[in-house]
Structure formats: C-alpha cells, structure tokens
C-alpha cells in the first residue's frame, strides 16, 4: 500500500490512499459483486456513476 497523498482536493479533508492490486486480486474483487462505480472529472467537477456488470469466466 502506498502512503496517503497530501494533495488538496477532498472537501471532507480525507486523505487519498492507493493500493496496487495483482491481476488475480482484481478478478476476485470483480467477481464478488455486480455493481461498481465509474468516477471521472468533467468540467472541473467529480462525477461518479453506478455501473452494473457481469464477469463471464
């Protein structure tokens, strides 16, 4: 796990934490649910949309 980022940007004052995942761990996490979130920045604002998905295999 990497250290929390000290970048400003979160309104709630929380710290961003990133963790690198292996390929098998990614597939396990994807298989464990059917709903996720897709987040992006549009016109300077954060947009987070729900996404339904199915892992085949």
Backbone as a printed PyTorch tensor [residue, N CA C, xyz], in Angstrom:
tensor([[[  0.8600,  -1.1640,   0.0000],
         [  0.0000,   0.0000,   0.0000],
         [  0.9030,   1.2230,   0.0000]],

        [[  0.5210,   2.2270,  -0.7540],
         [  1.3110,   3.4490,  -0.7900],
         [  0.8840,   4.3940,   0.3310]],

        [[  1.6970,   5.3970,   0.5480],
         [  1.3870,   6.3900,   1.5710],
         [  0.2390,   7.2820,   1.1170]],

        [[ -0.5490,   7.8000,   2.0440],
         [ -1.6300,   8.7110,   1.6740],
         [ -1.0910,   9.9430,   0.9540]],

        [[ -1.8520,  10.4010,  -0.0080],
         [ -1.4900,  11.6080,  -0.7430],
         [ -1.8400,  12.8300,   0.0840]],

        [[ -1.0000,  13.8310,   0.0240],
         [ -1.2760,  15.0640,   0.7440],
         [ -1.8860,  16.1110,  -0.1880]],

        [[ -2.2770,  15.6830,  -1.3930],
         [ -2.8730,  16.6070,  -2.3490],
         [ -4.1880,  17.1570,  -1.8090]],

        [[ -4.3690,  18.4470,  -1.9900],
         [ -5.6520,  19.0540,  -1.6230],
         [ -6.6940,  18.6110,  -2.6360]],

        [[ -7.9410,  18.6860,  -2.3030],
         [ -8.9640,  18.3530,  -3.2790],
         [-10.1670,  17.6700,  -2.6730]],

        [[-10.0100,  17.0410,  -1.5340],
         [-11.1590,  16.4210,  -0.9080],
         [-11.8180,  17.4140,   0.0170]],

        [[-13.0810,  17.6030,  -0.1790],
         [-13.8330,  18.5680,   0.6170],
         [-13.8860,  18.1470,   2.0820]],

        [[-13.9470,  16.8360,   2.3210],
         [-14.0680,  16.3550,   3.6980],
         [-12.7270,  16.3040,   4.4280]],

        [[-11.6380,  16.6740,   3.7480],
         [-10.3290,  16.6990,   4.3810],
         [ -9.6710,  15.3400,   4.4850]],

        [[-10.2920,  14.3010,   3.9280],
         [ -9.7180,  12.9570,   3.9760],
         [ -8.4940,  12.8410,   3.0900]],

        [[ -7.7220,  11.8020,   3.3310],
         [ -6.5330,  11.5530,   2.5340],
         [ -6.8160,  10.4580,   1.5110]],

        [[ -6.2290,  10.5930,   0.3370],
         [ -6.3580,   9.5790,  -0.7070],
         [ -5.3610,   8.4590,  -0.4390]],

        [[ -5.7940,   7.2310,  -0.5450],
         [ -4.9210,   6.0820,  -0.3650],
         [ -5.0750,   5.1860,  -1.5790]],

        [[ -3.9550,   4.7990,  -2.1720],
         [ -3.9720,   3.9190,  -3.3410],
         [ -3.2480,   2.6290,  -2.9980]],

        [[ -3.7440,   1.5280,  -3.5260],
         [ -3.1200,   0.2310,  -3.3030],
         [ -3.0330,  -0.4870,  -4.6390]],

        [[ -1.8500,  -0.9610,  -4.9790],
         [ -1.6830,  -1.6880,  -6.2330],
         [ -2.1720,  -3.1120,  -6.0330]],

        [[ -3.0280,  -3.5780,  -6.9690],
         [ -3.5970,  -4.9160,  -6.8870],
         [ -3.0300,  -5.7820,  -8.0000]],

        [[ -2.8570,  -7.0520,  -7.7010],
         [ -2.4420,  -8.0080,  -8.7190],
         [ -3.6270,  -8.3850,  -9.5970]],

        [[ -3.3460,  -9.0160, -10.7360],
         [ -4.4040,  -9.3680, -11.6800],
         [ -5.4370, -10.3040, -11.0530]],

        [[ -4.9900, -11.3360, -10.3430],
         [ -5.9340, -12.2770,  -9.7390],
         [ -6.7850, -11.6020,  -8.6680]],

        [[ -6.1900, -10.7120,  -7.8980],
         [ -6.9460,  -9.9870,  -6.8670],
         [ -8.0070,  -9.0900,  -7.5130]],

        [[ -7.6820,  -8.4800,  -8.6550],
         [ -8.6630,  -7.6630,  -9.3870],
         [ -9.8450,  -8.5020,  -9.8300]],

        [[ -9.5620,  -9.6820, -10.4310],
         [-10.6500, -10.5520, -10.8860],
         [-11.4990, -11.0340,  -9.7170]],

        [[-10.8650, -11.3780,  -8.6040],
         [-11.6150, -11.8130,  -7.4200],
         [-12.5540, -10.7180,  -6.9320]],

        [[-12.0710,  -9.4880,  -6.8990],
         [-12.9130,  -8.3700,  -6.4720],
         [-14.0590,  -8.1310,  -7.4520]],

        [[-13.7830,  -8.2210,  -8.7430],
         [-14.8430,  -8.0330,  -9.7360],
         [-15.9020,  -9.1200,  -9.6410]],

        [[-15.4750, -10.3610,  -9.4050],
         [-16.4270, -11.4710,  -9.2940],
         [-17.2740, -11.3930,  -8.0300]],

        [[-16.8180, -10.6610,  -7.0240],
         [-17.5120, -10.6390,  -5.7350],
         [-18.7150,  -9.7040,  -5.7130]],

        [[-18.9810,  -8.9990,  -6.8120],
         [-20.0850,  -8.0570,  -6.8290],
         [-20.5930,  -7.8980,  -8.2570]],

        [[-21.6890,  -7.1900,  -8.4290],
         [-22.2280,  -6.9310,  -9.7690],
         [-22.4670,  -5.4510, -10.0150]],

        [[-22.1400,  -4.6320,  -9.0330],
         [-22.3150,  -3.1880,  -9.1650],
         [-21.0190,  -2.5020,  -8.7670]],

        [[-20.6340,  -1.5090,  -9.5490],
         [-19.4410,  -0.7380,  -9.2400],
         [-19.7040,   0.7340,  -9.4690]],

        [[-18.6520,   1.5000,  -9.4450],
         [-18.7700,   2.9490,  -9.6800],
         [-17.6820,   3.3700, -10.6480]],

        [[-18.0420,   4.2470, -11.5580],
         [-17.1050,   4.8070, -12.5200],
         [-17.0090,   6.2940, -12.2190]],

        [[-15.8360,   6.7500, -11.8400],
         [-15.6670,   8.1510, -11.4760],
         [-14.7420,   8.8690, -12.4370]],

        [[-15.0440,  10.1240, -12.7000],
         [-14.2310,  10.9440, -13.5910],
         [-14.4870,  12.4130, -13.2930]],

        [[-13.6410,  13.2540, -13.8500],
         [-13.7990,  14.6980, -13.6820],
         [-14.3250,  15.2750, -14.9820]],

        [[-15.3950,  16.0380, -14.9040],
         [-15.9930,  16.6810, -16.0800],
         [-16.2260,  18.1460, -15.7390]],

        [[-15.6290,  19.0080, -16.5200],
         [-15.7550,  20.4480, -16.3350],
         [-15.3980,  20.8580, -14.9030]],

        [[-14.3400,  20.2430, -14.3800],
         [-13.8540,  20.5900, -13.0590],
         [-14.6220,  20.0050, -11.8930]],

        [[-15.5890,  19.1570, -12.1620],
         [-16.3890,  18.5460, -11.0920],
         [-16.2480,  17.0320, -11.1410]],

        [[-16.2570,  16.4020,  -9.9920],
         [-16.1810,  14.9480,  -9.9140],
         [-17.5630,  14.3660, -10.1830]],

        [[-17.6190,  13.4080, -11.0960],
         [-18.8650,  12.7090, -11.4150],
         [-18.6410,  11.2270, -11.1010]],

        [[-19.5310,  10.6180, -10.3480],
         [-19.4520,   9.1960, -10.0300],
         [-20.7660,   8.5540, -10.4270]],

        [[-20.6770,   7.5660, -11.3260],
         [-21.8700,   6.9020, -11.8410],
         [-21.8710,   5.4300, -11.4350]],

        [[-23.0530,   4.8860, -11.0880],
         [-23.1280,   3.4510, -10.8010],
         [-23.0470,   2.6550, -12.1030]],

        [[-22.4150,   1.4890, -12.0260],
         [-22.2540,   0.6320, -13.1970],
         [-22.6240,  -0.7990, -12.8000]],

        [[-23.5080,  -1.4100, -13.5600],
         [-23.8200,  -2.8270, -13.3740],
         [-22.9570,  -3.6170, -14.3380]],

        [[-22.4510,  -4.7770, -13.8830],
         [-21.5840,  -5.5630, -14.7520],
         [-21.7110,  -7.0380, -14.4090]],

        [[-21.2090,  -7.8770, -15.3300],
         [-21.1890,  -9.3220, -15.1540],
         [-19.8240,  -9.8140, -15.6010]],

        [[-19.1740, -10.6130, -14.7770],
         [-17.8890, -11.2250, -15.1410],
         [-18.1970, -12.5930, -15.7010]],

        [[-17.8050, -12.8350, -16.9440],
         [-18.0550, -14.1100, -17.6180],
         [-16.7330, -14.8650, -17.7080]],

        [[-16.5730, -15.8150, -16.8230],
         [-15.3390, -16.6130, -16.8790],
         [-14.6280, -16.7060, -15.5760]]])
